[in-house]
Amino acid sequence: MKMGFKSTGTSKQWIAKEVGMVKQEEYNKKGKLMSSSQLTAFHKN
Protein backbone atom coordinates (compact mmCIF):
# COMPACT_ATOMS: atom_id res chain seq x y z
CA MET A 1 0.00 0.00 0.00
CA LYS A 2 1.35 3.45 -0.85
CA MET A 3 0.48 6.27 1.54
CA GLY A 4 2.94 9.04 0.71
CA PHE A 5 5.56 8.06 3.27
CA LYS A 6 8.08 5.27 3.63
CA SER A 7 7.68 2.78 6.46
CA THR A 8 9.41 -0.43 7.44
CA GLY A 9 7.64 -2.95 9.64
CA THR A 10 4.98 -5.60 9.61
CA SER A 11 1.23 -5.70 9.38
CA LYS A 12 -1.24 -8.30 10.65
CA GLN A 13 -4.73 -8.58 9.22
CA TRP A 14 -7.72 -10.62 10.35
CA ILE A 15 -10.08 -11.60 7.53
CA ALA A 16 -13.58 -13.00 7.99
CA LYS A 17 -15.33 -15.01 5.30
CA GLU A 18 -18.10 -13.00 3.55
CA VAL A 19 -17.05 -9.85 5.47
CA GLY A 20 -13.46 -9.01 4.56
CA MET A 21 -10.88 -7.40 6.83
CA VAL A 22 -12.16 -7.08 10.39
CA LYS A 23 -8.94 -6.04 12.16
CA GLN A 24 -5.50 -4.73 11.24
CA GLU A 25 -2.41 -3.98 13.31
CA GLU A 26 0.78 -2.32 12.10
CA TYR A 27 4.12 -2.71 13.88
CA ASN A 28 7.40 -0.84 13.41
CA LYS A 29 10.65 -2.69 12.70
CA LYS A 30 11.28 -3.06 16.46
CA GLY A 31 7.92 -4.81 16.94
CA LYS A 32 6.14 -1.92 18.65
CA LEU A 33 2.43 -1.56 17.80
CA MET A 34 2.08 1.68 15.82
CA SER A 35 -1.57 1.58 14.74
CA SER A 36 -4.64 -0.58 14.92
CA SER A 37 -8.04 -0.54 13.25
CA GLN A 38 -11.05 -2.74 13.87
CA LEU A 39 -14.43 -3.20 12.21
CA THR A 40 -17.11 -2.11 14.66
CA ALA A 41 -20.24 -2.65 12.58
CA PHE A 42 -21.26 -4.71 9.57
CA HIS A 43 -24.53 -4.76 7.65
CA LYS A 44 -25.04 -7.44 5.02
CA ASN A 45 -27.23 -6.43 2.06
C-alpha distance matrix in Angstrom:
0.0 3.8 6.5 9.5 10.3 10.3 10.4 12.0 12.6 12.2 11.0 13.6 13.4 16.7 17.1 20.4 22.1 22.6 20.4 16.8 14.8 17.5 16.3 13.4 14.1 12.3 14.7 15.3 16.8 20.2 19.3 19.7 18.0 16.0 14.9 15.6 15.5 17.9 19.2 22.6 24.0 23.8 26.1 26.6 28.1
3.8 0.0 3.8 6.0 7.5 8.3 9.7 12.2 13.8 14.3 13.7 16.6 16.8 20.1 20.7 23.9 25.6 25.9 23.6 20.1 18.1 20.5 19.1 16.1 16.4 14.2 16.2 16.1 17.5 21.0 20.7 20.8 19.3 16.8 16.0 17.3 17.4 20.2 21.5 24.7 26.1 26.2 28.5 29.1 30.4
6.5 3.8 0.0 3.8 5.7 8.0 9.4 12.6 14.2 15.0 14.3 17.3 17.5 20.7 21.6 24.7 26.8 26.8 24.1 20.9 18.5 20.4 18.8 15.8 15.9 13.6 15.7 15.5 17.6 20.6 20.4 19.8 18.1 15.1 14.2 15.9 16.0 19.1 20.6 23.5 25.1 25.6 28.0 29.2 30.5
9.5 6.0 3.8 0.0 3.8 7.0 9.7 13.3 15.7 17.3 17.2 20.4 21.0 24.4 25.3 28.5 30.6 30.6 27.9 24.7 22.3 24.1 22.4 19.3 18.9 16.2 17.7 16.7 18.5 21.5 21.9 21.3 20.1 16.8 16.5 18.8 19.2 22.5 24.2 26.9 28.6 29.2 31.5 32.8 33.9
10.3 7.5 5.7 3.8 0.0 3.8 6.5 10.2 12.9 15.1 15.7 19.2 20.4 24.0 25.5 28.8 31.2 31.7 28.9 25.6 22.8 24.4 22.1 18.7 17.6 14.4 15.2 13.6 15.2 18.2 18.9 18.3 17.7 14.5 15.0 17.7 18.9 22.5 24.6 27.3 29.4 30.4 33.0 34.3 35.9
10.3 8.3 8.0 7.0 3.8 0.0 3.8 7.0 10.2 12.8 14.2 17.9 19.7 23.4 25.1 28.7 31.0 31.9 29.4 25.9 23.0 24.7 22.1 18.5 17.0 13.5 13.6 11.6 12.3 15.6 16.7 16.8 16.7 14.1 15.2 18.0 19.7 23.1 25.5 28.5 30.7 31.6 34.4 35.5 37.2
10.4 9.7 9.4 9.7 6.5 3.8 0.0 3.8 6.6 9.4 11.1 14.8 17.0 20.8 22.9 26.5 29.1 30.4 27.8 24.3 21.2 22.5 19.7 15.9 13.9 10.3 9.9 7.8 8.8 12.1 12.9 13.2 13.2 11.0 12.5 15.3 17.4 20.9 23.6 26.6 29.1 30.1 33.1 34.3 36.4
12.0 12.2 12.6 13.3 10.2 7.0 3.8 0.0 3.8 7.2 9.9 13.6 16.4 20.1 22.5 26.2 28.8 30.5 28.1 24.6 21.5 22.8 19.8 16.0 13.7 10.0 8.6 6.3 5.9 9.6 10.6 11.8 12.5 11.3 13.3 15.9 18.4 21.6 24.5 27.5 30.2 31.0 34.2 35.2 37.5
12.6 13.8 14.2 15.7 12.9 10.2 6.6 3.8 0.0 3.8 7.0 10.4 13.6 17.2 19.8 23.5 26.3 28.3 26.0 22.5 19.3 20.2 17.1 13.4 10.8 7.3 5.5 4.3 4.3 7.7 7.5 9.2 9.8 9.5 11.5 13.6 16.3 19.2 22.2 25.3 28.0 29.0 32.3 33.3 35.9
12.2 14.3 15.0 17.3 15.1 12.8 9.4 7.2 3.8 0.0 3.8 6.9 10.2 13.7 16.3 20.0 22.8 25.0 22.8 19.4 16.2 17.2 14.2 10.6 8.4 5.9 5.2 6.6 7.1 9.7 7.9 9.8 9.5 10.0 11.0 12.1 14.4 16.8 19.7 22.9 25.6 26.2 29.6 30.4 33.1
11.0 13.7 14.3 17.2 15.7 14.2 11.1 9.9 7.0 3.8 0.0 3.8 6.6 10.3 12.9 16.6 19.4 21.5 19.1 15.8 12.5 13.5 10.5 7.0 5.6 4.4 6.1 8.8 10.4 12.6 10.1 11.1 9.5 9.8 9.5 9.6 11.3 13.4 16.1 19.4 21.9 22.5 25.8 26.7 29.4
13.6 16.6 17.3 20.4 19.2 17.9 14.8 13.6 10.4 6.9 3.8 0.0 3.8 6.9 9.9 13.5 16.5 18.9 16.7 13.7 10.4 11.0 8.2 5.6 5.2 6.5 8.4 11.7 13.3 14.8 11.6 12.6 10.5 11.7 10.7 9.5 10.6 11.7 14.2 17.5 19.9 20.4 23.8 24.5 27.4
13.4 16.8 17.5 21.0 20.4 19.7 17.0 16.4 13.6 10.2 6.6 3.8 0.0 3.8 6.4 10.0 13.0 15.2 12.9 9.9 6.7 7.7 5.7 4.4 6.6 8.8 11.6 15.0 16.8 18.4 15.3 15.9 13.2 14.0 12.0 9.8 9.6 9.8 11.5 15.0 17.0 17.0 20.2 20.8 23.7
16.7 20.1 20.7 24.4 24.0 23.4 20.8 20.1 17.2 13.7 10.3 6.9 3.8 0.0 3.8 6.8 10.1 12.6 10.6 8.3 5.7 5.7 5.1 6.3 9.0 12.0 14.7 18.3 20.1 21.3 17.9 18.3 15.5 16.6 14.3 11.4 10.5 9.3 10.2 13.4 15.0 14.8 18.0 18.4 21.6
17.1 20.7 21.6 25.3 25.5 25.1 22.9 22.5 19.8 16.3 12.9 9.9 6.4 3.8 0.0 3.8 6.6 9.1 7.5 5.2 4.3 5.7 7.3 9.0 12.3 15.0 17.9 21.4 23.1 24.7 21.4 21.9 19.0 19.8 17.3 14.3 12.6 10.9 10.6 13.8 14.5 13.3 16.0 15.7 18.7
20.4 23.9 24.7 28.5 28.8 28.7 26.5 26.2 23.5 20.0 16.6 13.5 10.0 6.8 3.8 0.0 3.8 6.3 5.3 5.3 6.3 6.5 9.3 12.0 15.3 18.4 21.3 24.8 26.7 28.1 24.7 25.0 22.0 22.8 20.1 16.8 14.6 12.1 10.7 13.2 13.1 11.4 13.7 13.1 16.3
22.1 25.6 26.8 30.6 31.2 31.0 29.1 28.8 26.3 22.8 19.4 16.5 13.0 10.1 6.6 3.8 0.0 3.8 5.4 6.3 8.9 9.9 13.0 15.4 18.8 21.6 24.6 28.0 29.7 31.2 27.9 28.5 25.5 26.3 23.5 20.4 18.0 15.6 13.7 16.0 15.2 12.6 14.0 12.3 15.0
22.6 25.9 26.8 30.6 31.7 31.9 30.4 30.5 28.3 25.0 21.5 18.9 15.2 12.6 9.1 6.3 3.8 0.0 3.8 6.2 9.7 10.8 14.4 16.9 20.6 23.3 26.6 29.9 31.9 33.6 30.4 30.6 27.5 27.8 24.7 21.6 18.7 16.2 13.6 15.6 13.9 10.7 11.2 9.0 11.4
20.4 23.6 24.1 27.9 28.9 29.4 27.8 28.1 26.0 22.8 19.1 16.7 12.9 10.6 7.5 5.3 5.4 3.8 0.0 3.8 6.8 7.5 11.2 13.9 17.6 20.5 23.9 27.2 29.5 31.1 27.9 27.8 24.5 24.6 21.4 18.1 15.1 12.5 9.8 12.0 10.6 7.8 9.3 8.4 11.3
16.8 20.1 20.9 24.7 25.6 25.9 24.3 24.6 22.5 19.4 15.8 13.7 9.9 8.3 5.2 5.3 6.3 6.2 3.8 0.0 3.8 6.3 9.3 11.2 15.0 17.4 20.9 24.1 26.2 28.1 25.1 25.2 22.0 22.0 18.9 16.0 13.3 11.5 9.7 12.8 12.3 10.2 12.3 11.7 14.2
14.8 18.1 18.5 22.3 22.8 23.0 21.2 21.5 19.3 16.2 12.5 10.4 6.7 5.7 4.3 6.3 8.9 9.7 6.8 3.8 0.0 3.8 5.8 7.4 11.2 13.8 17.2 20.5 22.8 24.6 21.5 21.4 18.2 18.2 15.2 12.3 9.8 8.4 7.7 11.3 12.0 11.1 13.9 14.3 17.1
17.5 20.5 20.4 24.1 24.4 24.7 22.5 22.8 20.2 17.2 13.5 11.0 7.7 5.7 5.7 6.5 9.9 10.8 7.5 6.3 3.8 0.0 3.8 7.1 10.6 13.9 17.2 20.7 23.3 24.5 21.2 20.7 17.3 17.6 14.4 10.9 8.2 5.7 4.9 8.2 9.5 9.4 12.9 14.0 17.2
16.3 19.1 18.8 22.4 22.1 22.1 19.7 19.8 17.1 14.2 10.5 8.2 5.7 5.1 7.3 9.3 13.0 14.4 11.2 9.3 5.8 3.8 0.0 3.8 6.9 10.4 13.6 17.2 19.9 20.9 17.6 16.9 13.5 13.9 10.9 7.5 5.7 4.3 6.2 9.4 11.8 12.7 16.3 17.7 20.9
13.4 16.1 15.8 19.3 18.7 18.5 15.9 16.0 13.4 10.6 7.0 5.6 4.4 6.3 9.0 12.0 15.4 16.9 13.9 11.2 7.4 7.1 3.8 0.0 3.8 6.8 10.2 13.6 16.3 17.7 14.6 14.1 10.8 10.9 8.2 5.6 5.3 6.5 9.1 12.4 14.9 15.8 19.4 20.7 23.7
14.1 16.4 15.9 18.9 17.6 17.0 13.9 13.7 10.8 8.4 5.6 5.2 6.6 9.0 12.3 15.3 18.8 20.6 17.6 15.0 11.2 10.6 6.9 3.8 0.0 3.8 6.7 10.3 13.1 14.1 11.0 10.3 7.0 7.6 5.8 4.4 6.6 8.7 12.1 14.9 17.9 19.2 22.8 24.4 27.4
12.3 14.2 13.6 16.2 14.4 13.5 10.3 10.0 7.3 5.9 4.4 6.5 8.8 12.0 15.0 18.4 21.6 23.3 20.5 17.4 13.8 13.9 10.4 6.8 3.8 0.0 3.8 6.9 9.9 11.4 9.0 8.5 6.0 5.6 5.3 6.4 9.1 12.0 15.2 18.1 21.0 22.3 25.8 27.3 30.0
14.7 16.2 15.7 17.7 15.2 13.6 9.9 8.6 5.5 5.2 6.1 8.4 11.6 14.7 17.9 21.3 24.6 26.6 23.9 20.9 17.2 17.2 13.6 10.2 6.7 3.8 0.0 3.8 6.6 7.6 5.3 5.2 4.4 5.2 7.2 9.1 12.4 15.2 18.6 21.3 24.4 25.8 29.4 30.8 33.7
15.3 16.1 15.5 16.7 13.6 11.6 7.8 6.3 4.3 6.6 8.8 11.7 15.0 18.3 21.4 24.8 28.0 29.9 27.2 24.1 20.5 20.7 17.2 13.6 10.3 6.9 3.8 0.0 3.8 5.4 5.3 5.5 6.7 6.4 9.4 12.1 15.4 18.5 22.0 24.6 27.7 29.2 32.7 34.2 36.9
16.8 17.5 17.6 18.5 15.2 12.3 8.8 5.9 4.3 7.1 10.4 13.3 16.8 20.1 23.1 26.7 29.7 31.9 29.5 26.2 22.8 23.3 19.9 16.3 13.1 9.9 6.6 3.8 0.0 3.8 5.5 7.5 9.7 10.1 13.1 15.6 18.8 21.7 25.1 27.8 30.9 32.1 35.6 36.8 39.5
20.2 21.0 20.6 21.5 18.2 15.6 12.1 9.6 7.7 9.7 12.6 14.8 18.4 21.3 24.7 28.1 31.2 33.6 31.1 28.1 24.6 24.5 20.9 17.7 14.1 11.4 7.6 5.4 3.8 0.0 3.8 5.7 9.1 10.4 13.8 16.2 19.7 22.5 26.1 28.5 31.8 33.3 36.9 38.3 41.3
19.3 20.7 20.4 21.9 18.9 16.7 12.9 10.6 7.5 7.9 10.1 11.6 15.3 17.9 21.4 24.7 27.9 30.4 27.9 25.1 21.5 21.2 17.6 14.6 11.0 9.0 5.3 5.3 5.5 3.8 0.0 3.8 6.4 8.8 11.7 13.4 16.9 19.3 22.9 25.3 28.6 30.1 33.8 35.2 38.2
19.7 20.8 19.8 21.3 18.3 16.8 13.2 11.8 9.2 9.8 11.1 12.6 15.9 18.3 21.9 25.0 28.5 30.6 27.8 25.2 21.4 20.7 16.9 14.1 10.3 8.5 5.2 5.5 7.5 5.7 3.8 0.0 3.8 6.1 9.3 11.5 15.2 17.9 21.6 23.6 27.1 29.0 32.7 34.5 37.5
18.0 19.3 18.1 20.1 17.7 16.7 13.2 12.5 9.8 9.5 9.5 10.5 13.2 15.5 19.0 22.0 25.5 27.5 24.5 22.0 18.2 17.3 13.5 10.8 7.0 6.0 4.4 6.7 9.7 9.1 6.4 3.8 0.0 3.8 5.9 7.7 11.5 14.1 17.8 19.8 23.3 25.3 29.0 30.9 33.9
16.0 16.8 15.1 16.8 14.5 14.1 11.0 11.3 9.5 10.0 9.8 11.7 14.0 16.6 19.8 22.8 26.3 27.8 24.6 22.0 18.2 17.6 13.9 10.9 7.6 5.6 5.2 6.4 10.1 10.4 8.8 6.1 3.8 0.0 3.8 7.1 10.7 14.0 17.6 19.6 23.0 25.0 28.6 30.6 33.4
14.9 16.0 14.2 16.5 15.0 15.2 12.5 13.3 11.5 11.0 9.5 10.7 12.0 14.3 17.3 20.1 23.5 24.7 21.4 18.9 15.2 14.4 10.9 8.2 5.8 5.3 7.2 9.4 13.1 13.8 11.7 9.3 5.9 3.8 0.0 3.8 7.0 10.4 14.0 16.0 19.3 21.3 24.9 27.0 29.7
15.6 17.3 15.9 18.8 17.7 18.0 15.3 15.9 13.6 12.1 9.6 9.5 9.8 11.4 14.3 16.8 20.4 21.6 18.1 16.0 12.3 10.9 7.5 5.6 4.4 6.4 9.1 12.1 15.6 16.2 13.4 11.5 7.7 7.1 3.8 0.0 3.8 6.8 10.5 12.6 15.9 17.9 21.6 23.7 26.6
15.5 17.4 16.0 19.2 18.9 19.7 17.4 18.4 16.3 14.4 11.3 10.6 9.6 10.5 12.6 14.6 18.0 18.7 15.1 13.3 9.8 8.2 5.7 5.3 6.6 9.1 12.4 15.4 18.8 19.7 16.9 15.2 11.5 10.7 7.0 3.8 0.0 3.8 7.0 9.3 12.4 14.3 17.9 20.1 23.0
17.9 20.2 19.1 22.5 22.5 23.1 20.9 21.6 19.2 16.8 13.4 11.7 9.8 9.3 10.9 12.1 15.6 16.2 12.5 11.5 8.4 5.7 4.3 6.5 8.7 12.0 15.2 18.5 21.7 22.5 19.3 17.9 14.1 14.0 10.4 6.8 3.8 0.0 3.8 6.1 9.3 11.3 15.0 17.2 20.4
19.2 21.5 20.6 24.2 24.6 25.5 23.6 24.5 22.2 19.7 16.1 14.2 11.5 10.2 10.6 10.7 13.7 13.6 9.8 9.7 7.7 4.9 6.2 9.1 12.1 15.2 18.6 22.0 25.1 26.1 22.9 21.6 17.8 17.6 14.0 10.5 7.0 3.8 0.0 3.8 5.8 7.5 11.2 13.5 16.7
22.6 24.7 23.5 26.9 27.3 28.5 26.6 27.5 25.3 22.9 19.4 17.5 15.0 13.4 13.8 13.2 16.0 15.6 12.0 12.8 11.3 8.2 9.4 12.4 14.9 18.1 21.3 24.6 27.8 28.5 25.3 23.6 19.8 19.6 16.0 12.6 9.3 6.1 3.8 0.0 3.8 7.1 10.5 13.6 16.7
24.0 26.1 25.1 28.6 29.4 30.7 29.1 30.2 28.0 25.6 21.9 19.9 17.0 15.0 14.5 13.1 15.2 13.9 10.6 12.3 12.0 9.5 11.8 14.9 17.9 21.0 24.4 27.7 30.9 31.8 28.6 27.1 23.3 23.0 19.3 15.9 12.4 9.3 5.8 3.8 0.0 3.8 6.9 10.2 13.2
23.8 26.2 25.6 29.2 30.4 31.6 30.1 31.0 29.0 26.2 22.5 20.4 17.0 14.8 13.3 11.4 12.6 10.7 7.8 10.2 11.1 9.4 12.7 15.8 19.2 22.3 25.8 29.2 32.1 33.3 30.1 29.0 25.3 25.0 21.3 17.9 14.3 11.3 7.5 7.1 3.8 0.0 3.8 6.5 9.7
26.1 28.5 28.0 31.5 33.0 34.4 33.1 34.2 32.3 29.6 25.8 23.8 20.2 18.0 16.0 13.7 14.0 11.2 9.3 12.3 13.9 12.9 16.3 19.4 22.8 25.8 29.4 32.7 35.6 36.9 33.8 32.7 29.0 28.6 24.9 21.6 17.9 15.0 11.2 10.5 6.9 3.8 0.0 3.8 6.4
26.6 29.1 29.2 32.8 34.3 35.5 34.3 35.2 33.3 30.4 26.7 24.5 20.8 18.4 15.7 13.1 12.3 9.0 8.4 11.7 14.3 14.0 17.7 20.7 24.4 27.3 30.8 34.2 36.8 38.3 35.2 34.5 30.9 30.6 27.0 23.7 20.1 17.2 13.5 13.6 10.2 6.5 3.8 0.0 3.8
28.1 30.4 30.5 33.9 35.9 37.2 36.4 37.5 35.9 33.1 29.4 27.4 23.7 21.6 18.7 16.3 15.0 11.4 11.3 14.2 17.1 17.2 20.9 23.7 27.4 30.0 33.7 36.9 39.5 41.3 38.2 37.5 33.9 33.4 29.7 26.6 23.0 20.4 16.7 16.7 13.2 9.7 6.4 3.8 0.0
